[in-house]
Amino acid sequence: MKPPEQTTQLGEVTFLLKKLEGSNLPPGLREKIDVMLKRLRRMARQGLAAGEYEAVAKYIDWSLSIPWNKYVEDNLDLPSVRSIMDARHYSHENVKDIVLEYLAILNRKTQQKDSGYSSPVLAFVGVQGSGKTSLAMAIAESLGRPFFRISLGAIGQPSELRGSSSTDYTGQPGQVIRCLVGSQCMNPVILLDEFDKVSGSESMRKDFMAIMLELLDPQQNKTFRDWYVDYPLDLSKVLFIATANRFTTLSRELLDRMEIIEFQDYTMDVKAKIAKDYLFPQSLYYAGLNKNELQITDEAWPILVNAFGQDQGVRRLERNLQRLARRVIKSIIMGETKQVIVDAQNAQEHAKYALPSIEEIRHIDYTLSSEKRPVDIASKERGRSGYLSS
């Protein structure tokens, strides 16, 4: 009778063989995997070192999991794409126009059966909360492509992006490979978030820039090589979107490869439109409220936005609306009210509950009592029972 571990290993080899049969591996890599599987079978039968077996099996499994030559069919109906982007994201018409321009080219190239077209690399730069990430998500949805986000601000080693050698038992593929495996296609939308906040030493930053150059350059990313898989991947159909607050830390060579698009901060009128049509319905859903339980009249919106939206972007505005929704649902559940209508007469009362701005928070010494602070943020948080008049 075979030992349980050996039986399990032989079963895994059989599973990987079936997975290989249904894969679309490039010929060169298929030959390599064939050799490795034969070696893996011998190791399983002979009960060799488990550590070596695991390393080989893991490499084969990752290589077979990559969606080689699998592509999601794009939605190339430009009016439909524009409609979806408008429904998911308000404003920034210039960015949407640029996306439609590239899609128009892709539409024509598809009609001409020209497969040599490479996706653009878009770089969104602007203040925090100006809609860079939400528009990237809207673009992915409108195209019908999977969306993945890589937080570059959390990456300290280049290997986290490009992978580490499979000869090391702890070796792993990089974030890009993981995105491809997760999306199960070779043309997802990948958001390279916080592009300007890559951590690490100066030498690591240079290594990172070199990897980014190969990753984003249309002339190089057709043969991108992850250090773990160690086989060229064609990333030319991936739509990379980078976001940053500034570009002072990026190399000229890298910036030259990207379509740089500036995101201006929202005006108060635009914030009011976003708050009313986008953030408020989300806040109702967030708190489990229906449309009748919390209503805000048109006349009240300018007052609320002026109090809730003083920070750059709309994140603080969103949090203030969520806080309003939380206060309403609390009062309803406690039996204090059944409905709250915010209008021009009582909007200022609700505005007094606005969260302090980020700038206020950054300049407060919280080691001092509220009475000794130059700017008394705490006064905005106290002195009220939380009861909401309807």
Secondary structure, DSSP 8 states (H G I E B T S, - for coil): ---HHHHHHHHHHHHHHHHHHT----HHHHHHHHHHHHHHHHHHHHT--HHHHHHHHHHHHHHHHS-TT--------HHHHHHHHHHH--S-HHHHHHHHHHHHHHHHHHHTT-TT----EEEEEESTTSSHHHHHHHHHHHHT--EEEEEGGG--STHHHH---TTSTT----HHHHHHHHHTSS--EEEEESGGG--S-HHHHHHHHHHHHHHH-TTTGGGEE-TTT-SEE--TT-EEEEEES--TTS-HHHHTTSEEEEE----HHHHHHHIIIIIHHHHHHHHT--TTTEEE-TTTHHHHHHHH--SSSSHHHHHHHHHHHHHHHHHHHTTS-S-EEE-TTTHHHHHTT----HHHHHT--TTS-GGG-SS-THHHHSS-------
